[in-house]
Amino acid sequence: MSFTRYNQMVTMEQSVPTGRIGRYVVQGELGRGAMGVVYRAQDPTIGRVVAIKTIRIGQFSDPAELKHVRERMMREAQAAGMLSHNNIVTIYDILEETETAYIFMEYVDGETLEKILLADTPIDQQLITWILRQAAEALDYAHARGIVHRDIKPANIMVRKDGVVKIADFGIARVQSQSMTQTGQVLGTPNYMSPEQISGKPVDGKADQYSLAVMLYEVLTGEKPFVADSLPTLLFKVVSETPAPMPRMNPTLSPQIDEVLQRALSKSPADRFSTCAEFVRALERACNATPGWRTLVRGGGLTQPTQDIQPMLVQQPLVNRPVVLPPVPAPVATPAAPATPKPASRIRWGLVAAMAGGLVLLGAAVIGAKLYFDKKQAVVEQMPGSVVETPVVAPPAKPSPAKPVAAKQEAVKPPDTPVVQPPQSSAMAVSIRTTPEGARVIIDDGKVPPCTSPCLLELPAGRHAAVITIEDFKTEMRIFNVPQDSSINVTMEKKKGMLEISSTPQGATISIDGAEHPQKTPALIPLVIGKHTVTVTLAGKPPYTQSFEMRADATISLHPNWAN
Protein backbone atom coordinates (compact mmCIF):
# COMPACT_ATOMS: atom_id res chain seq x y z
CA MET A 1 0.00 0.00 0.00
CA SER A 2 1.49 3.33 -1.05
CA PHE A 3 0.73 6.85 0.08
CA THR A 4 1.17 9.42 -2.70
CA ARG A 5 1.54 13.07 -2.02
CA TYR A 6 0.08 15.05 -4.89
CA ASN A 7 1.28 18.54 -5.79
CA GLN A 8 -1.62 19.51 -8.06
CA MET A 9 -4.33 21.77 -6.69
CA VAL A 10 -7.81 20.49 -5.96
CA THR A 11 -10.23 21.91 -8.52
CA MET A 12 -13.39 21.37 -6.52
CA GLU A 13 -15.02 23.29 -3.71
CA GLN A 14 -16.01 21.17 -0.68
CA SER A 15 -19.54 22.46 -0.78
CA VAL A 16 -20.11 21.12 -4.31
CA PRO A 17 -20.15 17.29 -4.44
CA THR A 18 -19.09 17.14 -8.10
CA GLY A 19 -15.74 17.24 -9.88
CA ARG A 20 -12.48 15.58 -8.91
CA ILE A 21 -10.24 15.22 -5.90
CA GLY A 22 -6.90 14.11 -7.19
CA ARG A 23 -7.60 11.39 -9.73
CA TYR A 24 -10.87 10.38 -8.03
CA VAL A 25 -14.21 11.36 -9.56
CA VAL A 26 -16.61 12.58 -6.86
CA GLN A 27 -20.08 11.01 -7.08
CA GLY A 28 -21.78 12.62 -4.10
CA GLU A 29 -21.66 13.55 -0.44
CA LEU A 30 -21.91 10.91 2.29
CA GLY A 31 -21.92 13.15 5.34
CA ARG A 32 -20.43 16.05 7.26
CA GLY A 33 -18.51 16.19 10.51
CA ALA A 34 -16.65 18.60 12.73
CA MET A 35 -13.53 18.45 10.58
CA GLY A 36 -14.99 18.45 7.08
CA VAL A 37 -17.00 16.54 4.50
CA VAL A 38 -17.04 12.86 3.50
CA TYR A 39 -17.57 12.15 -0.20
CA ARG A 40 -18.31 9.08 -2.27
CA ALA A 41 -15.95 8.85 -5.26
CA GLN A 42 -14.59 6.42 -7.82
CA ASP A 43 -11.09 5.64 -8.97
CA PRO A 44 -11.45 5.78 -12.79
CA THR A 45 -8.33 3.67 -13.28
CA ILE A 46 -9.59 0.51 -11.61
CA GLY A 47 -13.25 1.40 -11.05
CA ARG A 48 -13.04 1.10 -7.27
CA VAL A 49 -15.52 3.10 -5.20
CA VAL A 50 -13.94 4.91 -2.25
CA ALA A 51 -14.88 7.30 0.53
CA ILE A 52 -12.92 10.55 0.82
CA LYS A 53 -12.66 12.20 4.21
CA THR A 54 -11.58 15.81 4.35
CA ILE A 55 -9.66 17.34 7.24
CA ARG A 56 -9.28 21.09 7.42
CA ILE A 57 -5.74 21.90 8.46
CA GLY A 58 -5.64 25.46 7.17
CA GLN A 59 -6.80 26.83 10.51
CA PHE A 60 -3.25 27.38 11.70
CA SER A 61 -1.69 30.77 11.13
CA ASP A 62 1.64 29.66 12.60
CA PRO A 63 3.70 27.88 9.89
CA ALA A 64 5.44 25.77 12.54
CA GLU A 65 2.13 24.49 13.85
CA LEU A 66 0.91 23.74 10.33
CA LYS A 67 4.07 21.79 9.56
CA HIS A 68 3.69 19.81 12.78
CA VAL A 69 0.08 18.89 11.96
CA ARG A 70 1.04 17.84 8.44
CA GLU A 71 3.79 15.55 9.70
CA ARG A 72 1.55 14.02 12.34
CA MET A 73 -1.23 13.47 9.82
CA MET A 74 1.14 11.65 7.45
CA ARG A 75 2.49 9.43 10.25
CA GLU A 76 -0.95 8.56 11.61
CA ALA A 77 -2.47 7.91 8.20
CA GLN A 78 0.45 5.66 7.29
CA ALA A 79 0.14 3.80 10.59
CA ALA A 80 -3.60 3.31 10.02
CA GLY A 81 -2.87 2.21 6.45
CA MET A 82 -0.77 -0.65 7.79
CA LEU A 83 -3.73 -2.04 9.73
CA SER A 84 -4.80 -4.92 7.54
CA HIS A 85 -7.89 -6.31 9.25
CA ASN A 86 -11.28 -7.33 7.93
CA ASN A 87 -13.09 -5.21 10.53
CA ILE A 88 -11.11 -2.01 9.99
CA VAL A 89 -11.82 0.41 7.16
CA THR A 90 -8.80 0.26 4.83
CA ILE A 91 -6.96 3.48 3.91
CA TYR A 92 -5.85 3.55 0.28
CA ASP A 93 -4.28 6.92 -0.32
CA ILE A 94 -3.72 10.43 1.02
CA LEU A 95 -3.63 13.85 -0.60
CA GLU A 96 -2.45 16.88 1.34
CA GLU A 97 -3.13 20.47 0.34
CA THR A 98 -2.18 23.73 2.00
CA GLU A 99 -5.67 24.16 3.45
CA THR A 100 -7.13 20.62 3.44
CA ALA A 101 -6.05 17.02 3.72
CA TYR A 102 -7.91 14.24 1.92
CA ILE A 103 -7.83 10.64 3.08
CA PHE A 104 -9.06 8.03 0.60
CA MET A 105 -10.51 4.99 2.28
CA GLU A 106 -12.64 1.91 1.75
CA TYR A 107 -16.27 2.61 0.97
CA VAL A 108 -18.62 0.64 3.23
CA ASP A 109 -22.05 -0.19 1.83
CA GLY A 110 -24.12 -0.31 4.98
CA GLU A 111 -25.32 1.66 7.98
CA THR A 112 -23.58 3.16 10.96
CA LEU A 113 -24.49 1.84 14.38
CA GLU A 114 -25.62 5.40 15.12
CA LYS A 115 -28.33 5.11 12.46
CA ILE A 116 -29.37 1.65 13.68
CA LEU A 117 -29.79 2.99 17.21
CA LEU A 118 -32.06 5.78 15.97
CA ALA A 119 -34.74 3.24 14.99
CA ASP A 120 -38.03 3.12 16.89
CA THR A 121 -37.39 -0.48 17.94
CA PRO A 122 -34.47 -1.59 20.15
CA ILE A 123 -31.53 -3.28 18.47
CA ASP A 124 -31.68 -7.07 18.50
CA GLN A 125 -29.64 -8.74 21.27
CA GLN A 126 -28.00 -11.10 18.79
CA LEU A 127 -27.02 -8.23 16.48
CA ILE A 128 -25.39 -6.10 19.17
CA THR A 129 -23.45 -9.13 20.41
CA TRP A 130 -22.30 -9.81 16.85
CA ILE A 131 -21.17 -6.19 16.44
CA LEU A 132 -19.31 -6.18 19.76
CA ARG A 133 -17.34 -9.33 18.96
CA GLN A 134 -16.05 -7.96 15.68
CA ALA A 135 -15.33 -4.50 17.06
CA ALA A 136 -13.40 -5.95 20.00
CA GLU A 137 -11.32 -8.15 17.71
CA ALA A 138 -10.44 -5.19 15.47
CA LEU A 139 -9.57 -2.93 18.41
CA ASP A 140 -7.33 -5.54 20.05
CA TYR A 141 -5.59 -6.07 16.69
CA ALA A 142 -4.82 -2.34 16.47
CA HIS A 143 -3.83 -2.06 20.13
CA ALA A 144 -1.33 -4.91 19.71
CA ARG A 145 0.35 -2.74 17.08
CA GLY A 146 0.43 0.35 19.25
CA ILE A 147 -2.47 2.19 17.57
CA VAL A 148 -5.35 3.59 19.63
CA HIS A 149 -8.51 4.83 17.96
CA ARG A 150 -9.42 7.48 20.58
CA ASP A 151 -12.88 8.18 19.17
CA ILE A 152 -14.94 4.98 19.39
CA LYS A 153 -18.63 5.87 19.11
CA PRO A 154 -21.69 4.56 17.22
CA ALA A 155 -21.03 6.90 14.28
CA ASN A 156 -17.60 5.32 13.71
CA ILE A 157 -18.85 1.72 13.72
CA MET A 158 -20.35 0.64 10.42
CA VAL A 159 -22.33 -2.53 9.69
CA ARG A 160 -22.34 -3.80 6.13
CA LYS A 161 -25.39 -5.52 4.69
CA ASP A 162 -23.59 -8.86 5.00
CA GLY A 163 -23.12 -8.29 8.74
CA VAL A 164 -19.40 -7.44 8.60
CA VAL A 165 -18.49 -4.68 11.06
CA LYS A 166 -16.07 -1.96 9.97
CA ILE A 167 -14.44 0.53 12.36
CA ALA A 168 -13.79 3.84 10.62
CA ASP A 169 -11.43 6.75 11.26
CA PHE A 170 -8.52 4.74 12.65
CA GLY A 171 -5.49 6.98 12.98
CA ILE A 172 -7.44 10.13 12.19
CA ALA A 173 -8.38 10.84 15.78
CA ARG A 174 -4.86 11.87 16.74
CA VAL A 175 -4.71 14.28 13.81
CA GLN A 176 -8.03 15.77 14.86
CA SER A 177 -6.79 15.95 18.43
CA GLN A 178 -3.96 18.24 17.44
CA SER A 179 -6.25 20.44 15.37
CA MET A 180 -8.99 20.61 17.98
CA THR A 181 -6.54 21.45 20.75
CA GLN A 182 -5.17 24.36 18.78
CA THR A 183 -8.63 25.76 18.10
CA GLY A 184 -9.78 25.47 21.72
CA GLN A 185 -12.20 22.61 21.10
CA VAL A 186 -12.48 19.12 22.50
CA LEU A 187 -11.66 16.05 20.41
CA GLY A 188 -14.44 13.68 19.48
CA THR A 189 -17.70 13.21 21.30
CA PRO A 190 -17.12 13.94 25.02
CA ASN A 191 -19.86 11.49 26.13
CA TYR A 192 -17.75 8.56 24.90
CA MET A 193 -14.32 9.83 25.98
CA SER A 194 -12.36 8.07 28.71
CA PRO A 195 -11.37 9.91 31.91
CA GLU A 196 -7.67 9.72 30.99
CA GLN A 197 -8.35 11.39 27.63
CA ILE A 198 -10.21 14.25 29.32
CA SER A 199 -7.45 14.62 31.90
CA GLY A 200 -4.78 14.80 29.20
CA LYS A 201 -3.00 11.67 30.39
CA PRO A 202 -1.32 9.11 28.08
CA VAL A 203 -3.81 6.65 26.63
CA ASP A 204 -3.61 3.04 25.51
CA GLY A 205 -6.07 0.47 24.25
CA LYS A 206 -8.08 0.61 27.47
CA ALA A 207 -9.31 4.07 26.48
CA ASP A 208 -11.04 2.47 23.50
CA GLN A 209 -12.41 -0.23 25.81
CA TYR A 210 -13.97 2.49 27.98
CA SER A 211 -15.61 4.10 24.92
CA LEU A 212 -16.92 0.70 23.82
CA ALA A 213 -18.46 0.24 27.28
CA VAL A 214 -20.12 3.68 27.14
CA MET A 215 -21.65 2.73 23.82
CA LEU A 216 -22.94 -0.55 25.21
CA TYR A 217 -24.30 1.15 28.36
CA GLU A 218 -26.38 3.33 26.07
CA VAL A 219 -27.62 0.32 24.06
CA LEU A 220 -28.70 -1.53 27.21
CA THR A 221 -30.29 1.34 29.11
CA GLY A 222 -31.27 3.81 26.41
CA GLU A 223 -29.18 6.46 28.15
CA LYS A 224 -25.51 7.48 28.20
CA PRO A 225 -23.80 6.99 31.57
CA PHE A 226 -23.10 10.72 31.87
CA VAL A 227 -25.14 13.64 30.55
CA ALA A 228 -25.07 17.33 31.44
CA ASP A 229 -26.29 20.70 30.20
CA SER A 230 -22.78 22.09 29.77
CA LEU A 231 -19.48 20.69 28.59
CA PRO A 232 -17.54 21.48 31.81
CA THR A 233 -20.18 19.69 33.91
CA LEU A 234 -20.11 16.70 31.57
CA LEU A 235 -16.32 16.43 31.69
CA PHE A 236 -16.39 16.69 35.48
CA LYS A 237 -18.91 13.83 35.70
CA VAL A 238 -16.86 11.59 33.41
CA VAL A 239 -13.74 12.12 35.50
CA SER A 240 -15.23 11.95 39.00
CA GLU A 241 -18.66 10.27 39.11
CA THR A 242 -19.79 6.64 38.94
CA PRO A 243 -22.45 5.65 36.38
CA ALA A 244 -25.90 4.80 37.74
CA PRO A 245 -26.57 1.05 38.11
CA MET A 246 -28.08 -0.22 34.87
CA PRO A 247 -30.89 -2.33 36.47
CA ARG A 248 -32.33 0.94 37.78
CA MET A 249 -33.12 1.99 34.19
CA ASN A 250 -33.62 -1.44 32.64
CA PRO A 251 -35.00 -4.00 35.13
CA THR A 252 -34.29 -6.88 32.72
CA LEU A 253 -30.55 -6.45 33.33
CA SER A 254 -28.91 -8.41 36.13
CA PRO A 255 -26.32 -7.23 38.68
CA GLN A 256 -23.83 -9.49 36.84
CA ILE A 257 -24.25 -7.51 33.62
CA ASP A 258 -23.94 -4.26 35.54
CA GLU A 259 -20.78 -5.49 37.25
CA VAL A 260 -19.11 -6.19 33.89
CA LEU A 261 -20.01 -2.75 32.53
CA GLN A 262 -18.96 -0.95 35.71
CA ARG A 263 -15.55 -2.60 35.52
CA ALA A 264 -15.04 -1.57 31.89
CA LEU A 265 -16.11 1.97 32.91
CA SER A 266 -13.59 2.19 35.76
CA LYS A 267 -11.88 5.54 36.17
CA SER A 268 -8.47 3.87 36.31
CA PRO A 269 -7.40 1.96 33.17
CA ALA A 270 -5.67 -0.59 35.41
CA ASP A 271 -9.06 -1.66 36.84
CA ARG A 272 -10.54 -2.46 33.44
CA PHE A 273 -10.27 -5.69 31.45
CA SER A 274 -6.92 -6.53 29.89
CA THR A 275 -8.38 -6.54 26.35
CA CYS A 276 -11.61 -5.59 24.61
CA ALA A 277 -12.20 -9.25 23.73
CA GLU A 278 -12.00 -10.21 27.41
CA PHE A 279 -14.56 -7.51 28.19
CA VAL A 280 -16.97 -8.82 25.52
CA ARG A 281 -16.55 -12.45 26.64
CA ALA A 282 -17.34 -11.49 30.24
CA LEU A 283 -20.40 -9.60 29.05
CA GLU A 284 -21.63 -12.57 27.00
CA ARG A 285 -21.31 -14.87 30.01
CA ALA A 286 -23.31 -12.44 32.15
CA CYS A 287 -26.00 -12.10 29.46
CA ASN A 288 -26.25 -15.88 29.01
CA ALA A 289 -26.82 -16.18 32.75
CA THR A 290 -29.61 -13.56 32.58
CA PRO A 291 -32.73 -14.94 30.86
CA GLY A 292 -35.00 -12.33 29.34
CA TRP A 293 -32.50 -9.47 29.18
CA ARG A 294 -33.15 -6.95 26.44
CA THR A 295 -31.93 -3.70 24.97
CA LEU A 296 -33.78 -0.37 24.97
CA VAL A 297 -34.27 2.34 22.39
CA ARG A 298 -32.58 5.66 23.01
CA GLY A 299 -34.45 7.47 25.75
CA GLY A 300 -36.14 4.22 26.76
CA GLY A 301 -34.53 4.29 30.17
CA LEU A 302 -36.59 7.34 31.07
CA THR A 303 -39.78 5.30 30.83
CA GLN A 304 -38.57 2.32 32.87
CA PRO A 305 -39.58 1.98 36.55
CA THR A 306 -36.75 2.45 39.01
CA GLN A 307 -38.25 -0.10 41.36
CA ASP A 308 -40.96 -2.74 41.37
CA ILE A 309 -44.06 -0.81 42.45
CA GLN A 310 -46.59 -3.34 41.17
CA PRO A 311 -47.23 -5.01 44.57
CA MET A 312 -48.20 -1.63 45.96
CA LEU A 313 -50.73 -1.12 43.19
CA VAL A 314 -52.48 -4.50 43.61
CA GLN A 315 -55.12 -4.04 46.32
CA GLN A 316 -58.16 -6.14 47.25
CA PRO A 317 -61.35 -4.56 45.83
CA LEU A 318 -63.54 -2.93 48.46
CA VAL A 319 -66.60 -4.92 47.38
CA ASN A 320 -64.84 -8.18 48.24
CA ARG A 321 -63.61 -7.13 51.64
CA PRO A 322 -65.49 -8.53 54.70
CA VAL A 323 -67.61 -5.91 56.44
CA VAL A 324 -66.96 -5.91 60.17
CA LEU A 325 -69.74 -4.29 62.26
CA PRO A 326 -68.87 -2.71 65.59
CA PRO A 327 -70.31 -4.37 68.70
CA VAL A 328 -73.57 -3.07 70.17
CA PRO A 329 -72.44 -0.55 72.79
CA ALA A 330 -74.66 -0.46 75.86
CA PRO A 331 -76.28 -3.89 76.22
CA VAL A 332 -73.06 -5.92 75.77
CA ALA A 333 -70.24 -3.67 76.83
CA THR A 334 -71.89 -2.00 79.87
CA PRO A 335 -71.28 -4.25 82.88
CA ALA A 336 -73.34 -2.12 85.30
CA ALA A 337 -76.82 -2.90 83.95
CA PRO A 338 -79.16 -3.11 87.03
CA ALA A 339 -81.16 -6.26 87.67
CA THR A 340 -84.29 -4.14 88.04
CA PRO A 341 -84.05 -1.34 85.48
CA LYS A 342 -85.75 1.96 86.02
CA PRO A 343 -89.01 2.62 84.17
CA ALA A 344 -87.23 4.90 81.66
CA SER A 345 -84.79 2.10 80.79
CA ARG A 346 -87.67 -0.36 80.33
CA ILE A 347 -89.41 2.05 77.96
CA ARG A 348 -86.20 2.61 75.96
CA TRP A 349 -85.47 -1.10 75.52
CA GLY A 350 -89.08 -1.76 74.69
CA LEU A 351 -88.90 0.67 71.81
CA VAL A 352 -85.69 -0.97 70.57
CA ALA A 353 -87.33 -4.41 70.67
CA ALA A 354 -90.40 -3.13 68.85
CA MET A 355 -88.23 -1.59 66.12
CA ALA A 356 -86.26 -4.81 65.74
CA GLY A 357 -89.48 -6.83 65.48
CA GLY A 358 -90.79 -4.40 62.84
CA LEU A 359 -87.65 -4.82 60.77
CA VAL A 360 -87.97 -8.61 60.94
CA LEU A 361 -91.59 -8.48 59.78
CA LEU A 362 -90.68 -6.08 56.97
CA GLY A 363 -87.93 -8.38 55.78
CA ALA A 364 -90.26 -11.38 55.83
CA ALA A 365 -92.80 -9.43 53.79
CA VAL A 366 -90.20 -8.52 51.18
CA ILE A 367 -89.02 -12.13 50.87
CA GLY A 368 -92.59 -13.38 50.60
CA ALA A 369 -93.40 -10.83 47.89
CA LYS A 370 -90.31 -11.87 45.97
CA LEU A 371 -91.23 -15.55 46.09
CA TYR A 372 -94.78 -14.74 45.03
CA PHE A 373 -93.58 -12.62 42.11
CA ASP A 374 -91.12 -15.28 40.90
CA LYS A 375 -93.81 -17.98 41.06
CA LYS A 376 -96.30 -15.82 39.21
CA GLN A 377 -93.74 -14.94 36.58
CA ALA A 378 -92.95 -18.61 35.98
CA VAL A 379 -96.65 -19.34 35.48
CA VAL A 380 -97.05 -16.42 33.08
CA GLU A 381 -94.08 -17.56 30.96
CA GLN A 382 -95.66 -21.00 30.57
CA MET A 383 -99.02 -19.59 29.37
CA PRO A 384 -99.46 -19.59 25.56
CA GLY A 385 -99.82 -16.16 24.01
CA SER A 386 -98.52 -14.40 27.08
CA VAL A 387 -96.58 -11.46 25.65
CA VAL A 388 -97.34 -8.76 28.16
CA GLU A 389 -94.84 -9.92 30.76
CA THR A 390 -92.19 -11.25 28.35
CA PRO A 391 -90.31 -7.94 27.85
CA VAL A 392 -89.62 -7.81 31.57
CA VAL A 393 -87.82 -11.15 31.56
CA ALA A 394 -86.12 -11.12 28.13
CA PRO A 395 -85.71 -7.61 26.70
CA PRO A 396 -85.14 -7.39 22.92
CA ALA A 397 -81.82 -5.61 23.55
CA LYS A 398 -80.26 -8.88 24.75
CA PRO A 399 -81.40 -11.65 22.39
CA SER A 400 -80.39 -15.22 23.00
CA PRO A 401 -77.53 -16.50 20.76
CA ALA A 402 -79.90 -19.20 19.48
CA LYS A 403 -82.53 -16.73 18.24
CA PRO A 404 -82.75 -15.60 14.57
CA VAL A 405 -81.69 -12.07 15.53
CA ALA A 406 -78.19 -13.27 16.50
CA ALA A 407 -77.88 -15.17 13.25
CA LYS A 408 -78.68 -11.98 11.38
CA GLN A 409 -75.96 -10.10 13.29
CA GLU A 410 -73.33 -12.75 12.46
CA ALA A 411 -74.34 -12.51 8.81
CA VAL A 412 -73.19 -8.89 8.65
CA LYS A 413 -69.93 -9.48 10.58
CA PRO A 414 -67.71 -10.95 7.81
CA PRO A 415 -67.43 -7.63 5.88
CA ASP A 416 -65.64 -6.17 8.92
CA THR A 417 -63.14 -9.05 9.12
CA PRO A 418 -60.62 -7.70 6.52
CA VAL A 419 -59.88 -4.77 8.84
CA VAL A 420 -57.70 -6.99 11.07
CA GLN A 421 -55.95 -8.78 8.19
CA PRO A 422 -53.24 -6.29 7.00
CA PRO A 423 -50.67 -7.23 9.69
CA GLN A 424 -50.84 -10.83 8.50
CA SER A 425 -50.60 -9.89 4.81
CA SER A 426 -47.29 -8.02 5.49
CA ALA A 427 -45.56 -11.32 6.26
CA MET A 428 -43.64 -12.92 3.42
CA ALA A 429 -41.77 -16.11 2.61
CA VAL A 430 -38.00 -15.52 2.49
CA SER A 431 -35.70 -17.96 0.70
CA ILE A 432 -32.30 -18.60 2.30
CA ARG A 433 -29.58 -20.45 0.37
CA THR A 434 -25.92 -21.02 1.25
CA THR A 435 -22.82 -22.29 -0.52
CA PRO A 436 -22.11 -24.93 0.64
CA GLU A 437 -25.56 -26.11 1.65
CA GLY A 438 -26.44 -27.58 5.02
CA ALA A 439 -25.79 -24.49 7.13
CA ARG A 440 -27.86 -23.82 10.24
CA VAL A 441 -29.85 -20.56 10.01
CA ILE A 442 -31.01 -18.76 13.15
CA ILE A 443 -33.30 -15.75 12.71
CA ASP A 444 -33.66 -12.93 15.25
CA ASP A 445 -31.89 -14.76 18.07
CA GLY A 446 -34.17 -17.79 17.87
CA LYS A 447 -37.49 -15.93 17.78
CA VAL A 448 -38.18 -17.91 14.59
CA PRO A 449 -37.62 -21.71 14.52
CA PRO A 450 -34.18 -22.36 12.94
CA CYS A 451 -33.78 -24.13 9.62
CA THR A 452 -31.08 -25.83 7.54
CA SER A 453 -30.22 -24.24 4.18
CA PRO A 454 -31.71 -24.18 1.66
CA CYS A 455 -34.93 -23.24 3.42
CA LEU A 456 -38.02 -21.04 3.15
CA LEU A 457 -39.22 -19.07 6.18
CA GLU A 458 -42.37 -17.00 6.71
CA LEU A 459 -41.24 -13.73 8.33
CA PRO A 460 -43.15 -10.60 9.40
CA ALA A 461 -42.40 -7.18 7.96
CA GLY A 462 -39.42 -5.32 9.36
CA ARG A 463 -35.70 -5.72 9.91
CA HIS A 464 -34.29 -9.17 10.62
CA ALA A 465 -30.85 -10.61 11.40
CA ALA A 466 -29.85 -14.10 10.26
CA VAL A 467 -26.86 -15.91 11.79
CA ILE A 468 -25.56 -18.73 9.59
CA THR A 469 -23.14 -21.38 10.83
CA ILE A 470 -21.51 -24.50 9.42
CA GLU A 471 -18.50 -26.45 10.65
CA ASP A 472 -15.06 -25.25 9.48
CA PHE A 473 -16.58 -22.07 8.03
CA LYS A 474 -16.81 -18.58 9.47
CA THR A 475 -20.09 -17.61 11.05
CA GLU A 476 -21.94 -15.24 8.74
CA MET A 477 -24.66 -12.70 9.48
CA ARG A 478 -27.08 -11.09 7.09
CA ILE A 479 -29.26 -8.10 7.91
CA PHE A 480 -32.31 -7.80 5.68
CA ASN A 481 -35.73 -6.19 5.51
CA VAL A 482 -39.11 -7.75 4.77
CA PRO A 483 -40.83 -7.36 2.34
CA GLN A 484 -38.01 -5.68 0.37
CA ASP A 485 -35.68 -8.72 0.55
CA SER A 486 -37.21 -12.02 -0.49
CA SER A 487 -34.06 -14.05 -1.21
CA ILE A 488 -30.85 -14.34 0.83
CA ASN A 489 -27.83 -16.01 -0.81
CA VAL A 490 -24.68 -16.51 1.27
CA THR A 491 -21.32 -17.87 0.17
CA MET A 492 -19.65 -19.21 3.30
CA GLU A 493 -15.98 -18.46 3.88
CA LYS A 494 -13.62 -20.99 5.40
CA LYS A 495 -12.23 -20.18 8.81
CA LYS A 496 -8.78 -18.64 8.84
CA GLY A 497 -5.69 -18.33 10.93
CA MET A 498 -2.86 -15.82 10.71
CA LEU A 499 0.60 -16.37 9.22
CA GLU A 500 3.20 -13.95 10.50
CA ILE A 501 6.44 -13.96 8.45
CA SER A 502 9.53 -11.88 9.09
CA SER A 503 13.10 -12.38 7.95
CA THR A 504 16.62 -11.16 8.50
CA PRO A 505 17.34 -9.28 6.31
CA GLN A 506 13.88 -8.09 5.33
CA GLY A 507 12.38 -7.89 1.84
CA ALA A 508 12.30 -11.64 1.09
CA THR A 509 9.85 -13.13 -1.41
CA ILE A 510 7.00 -15.22 0.00
CA SER A 511 5.38 -18.14 -1.84
CA ILE A 512 2.38 -19.98 -0.39
CA ASP A 513 1.41 -23.38 -1.80
CA GLY A 514 3.50 -22.71 -4.93
CA ALA A 515 2.02 -19.24 -5.65
CA GLU A 516 4.03 -16.08 -5.08
CA HIS A 517 2.44 -13.71 -2.60
CA PRO A 518 2.42 -9.97 -3.42
CA GLN A 519 3.80 -8.99 0.01
CA LYS A 520 7.44 -9.15 1.01
CA THR A 521 8.74 -9.82 4.51
CA PRO A 522 7.69 -8.73 7.04
CA ALA A 523 4.07 -9.64 6.37
CA LEU A 524 0.92 -10.68 8.19
CA ILE A 525 -1.14 -12.98 5.95
CA PRO A 526 -4.52 -14.60 6.73
CA LEU A 527 -4.72 -18.24 5.60
CA VAL A 528 -7.69 -20.60 5.42
CA ILE A 529 -7.54 -23.59 7.73
CA GLY A 530 -5.81 -26.68 6.36
CA LYS A 531 -2.32 -27.76 5.25
CA HIS A 532 0.01 -25.20 3.66
CA THR A 533 3.61 -24.99 2.47
CA VAL A 534 5.44 -21.68 2.66
CA THR A 535 8.70 -20.89 0.91
CA VAL A 536 10.70 -17.74 1.64
CA THR A 537 13.49 -16.78 -0.77
CA LEU A 538 16.13 -14.07 -0.83
CA ALA A 539 18.62 -13.47 -3.63
CA GLY A 540 21.89 -15.27 -2.98
CA LYS A 541 20.46 -17.19 0.00
CA PRO A 542 19.18 -20.76 0.27
CA PRO A 543 15.35 -20.98 0.22
CA TYR A 544 13.50 -21.47 3.48
CA THR A 545 10.57 -23.93 3.32
CA GLN A 546 8.11 -24.84 6.03
CA SER A 547 4.94 -26.98 5.97
CA PHE A 548 2.25 -26.73 8.63
CA GLU A 549 -1.47 -27.10 9.26
CA MET A 550 -3.32 -23.86 9.92
CA ARG A 551 -6.08 -24.02 12.51
CA ALA A 552 -8.93 -21.61 13.06
CA ASP A 553 -7.94 -18.36 14.79
CA ALA A 554 -4.36 -19.62 15.28
CA THR A 555 -1.21 -17.60 14.57
CA ILE A 556 1.88 -19.26 13.09
CA SER A 557 5.14 -17.28 13.07
CA LEU A 558 8.03 -17.97 10.72
CA HIS A 559 11.36 -16.15 10.79
CA PRO A 560 14.13 -17.28 8.43
CA ASN A 561 17.46 -15.74 9.42
CA TRP A 562 20.19 -15.47 6.78
CA ALA A 563 22.35 -13.12 8.82
CA ASN A 564 24.67 -15.88 10.02
Sequence and secondary structure as in RCSB ss.txt:
>XXXX:A:sequence
MSFTRYNQMVTMEQSVPTGRIGRYVVQGELGRGAMGVVYRAQDPTIGRVVAIKTIRIGQFSDPAELKHVRERMMR
EAQAAGMLSHNNIVTIYDILEETETAYIFMEYVDGETLEKILLADTPIDQQLITWILRQAAEALDYAHARGIVHR
DIKPANIMVRKDGVVKIADFGIARVQSQSMTQTGQVLGTPNYMSPEQISGKPVDGKADQYSLAVMLYEVLTGEKP
FVADSLPTLLFKVVSETPAPMPRMNPTLSPQIDEVLQRALSKSPADRFSTCAEFVRALERACNATPGWRTLVRGG
GLTQPTQDIQPMLVQQPLVNRPVVLPPVPAPVATPAAPATPKPASRIRWGLVAAMAGGLVLLGAAVIGAKLYFDK
KQAVVEQMPGSVVETPVVAPPAKPSPAKPVAAKQEAVKPPDTPVVQPPQSSAMAVSIRTTPEGARVIIDDGKVPP
CTSPCLLELPAGRHAAVITIEDFKTEMRIFNVPQDSSINVTMEKKKGMLEISSTPQGATISIDGAEHPQKTPALI
PLVIGKHTVTVTLAGKPPYTQSFEMRADATISLHPNWAN
>XXXX:A:secstr
       S   S TTS  SEETTEEEEEEEEE SS EEEEEE TTT  EEEEEEEE TT  SHHHHHHHHHHHHH
HHHHHHT   TTB  EEEEEE SSEEEEEEE   EEEHHHHHTSSS   HHHHHHHHHHHHHHHHHHHTTT   S
   GGGEEEETTS EEE  TTHHHHHHHHHHHTT  SS GGG  HHHHTT    HHHHHHHHHHHHHHHHHSS S
   SSHHHHHHHHHH     GGGT TTS HHHHHHHHHHT SSGGGS SSHHHHHHHHHHHHHTSTT     TTG
GGGS SS  HHHH    GGGS       HHHHH TT  SS  HHHHHHHHHHHHHHHHHHHHHHHHHHHHHHHHH
HHHHHHHSTT  SSHHHHS TTS  TTSHHHHHHHHTSGGGGGGG HHHHT EEEEEEEESS  EEEEGGGTEEE
EESSEEEEE SEEEEEEEE TTB  EEEEEEETT  EEEEE  B EEEEEE  BSS  EEEETTEEEEEESSEEE
EEESEEEEEEEE TTS  EEEEEEE TT EEEE  B   
